[in-house]
Structure formats: C-alpha cells, structure tokens
Amino acid sequence: MWNKKIRVLMLEKNMTVKQLSEETGIPNSTLNLHLKTRDIFERPRKIAKALGVELKDII
C-alpha cells in the first residue's frame, strides 16, 4: 500500500512524521491518520458516492 511505501522512504531518509509534517505543511495528526489508514481514498470515495459523482470528480 502507498502508506507503507511512504514509511519505507521516511526510514531511508531518517525522517520522522514530525519532519515530514514540517516539510509538507500537513498537520502531524493528519499525516499520522493517513499513514495508518489502509486506503487514502476511502473517505473521498464515500463522499463521492453520496454525492452521486465519481471519485475523480472530487479529487
């Protein structure tokens, strides 16, 4: 999965979630959530379905 790949890259670069957060401007808590989530598109997919549109229409 994508989150495992990110974790591997972070390890290779000796980067913590906090450092990645500072580099990207993405809050630490948000990064932690996404790194633990199996599918980053799970919530947007549910939203798209509820709106009756395709995922590509909202991302």
N, C-alpha and C positions, 0 to 999 in steps of 0.2 A: 504494500500500500504506500501511498505517497508520504504519509506521516513517518513511516519507518525510514524511508529514503532521506527525509529531512533530518531525522535524528542521526542517521549514519553520517551525513555530511557535517552536521554540527560537531559530532565526535571527532571526525577527521580534522576539523578546523579548531578543535578545542574551544568551541563556542557554547556558552550557556544560553538558556532560554531568555534570561535577562539581557544578555548581549544582543541576541537576535531581535529582541523587542526594541532595544535602543536603536539598532541599525535600521529597522523597518518602520518604526513608529507605531507598530501594532502593540496594543497593551499586552503585558506579560500574561494576564489572566486569559485573554483571548487566545494567545498562542498556545498556552497550556491546554486549553479546551480543544483546540483544533488538532493538536498533536496527539491527544488521547482519543479523538473521535475516529471511528473507522472510515467514515465517508464524509468528506468536507461538504459535499453537495446534498447531504441528507435533508437538512432544513430548507435550503432553497428549493429542492425538488418538491418537498411537501407544500411549500408556498405556491410554487408554480402550478401544482395540481389543483390546489384550492382556488386559484385564480382562473383555471381553465386555459393556461398557456403552457408552452414548452419551457424547459429549463433554460435553453439558450436565449429565450426572450427576456430573462431577468438577470442573467449574469454577463 
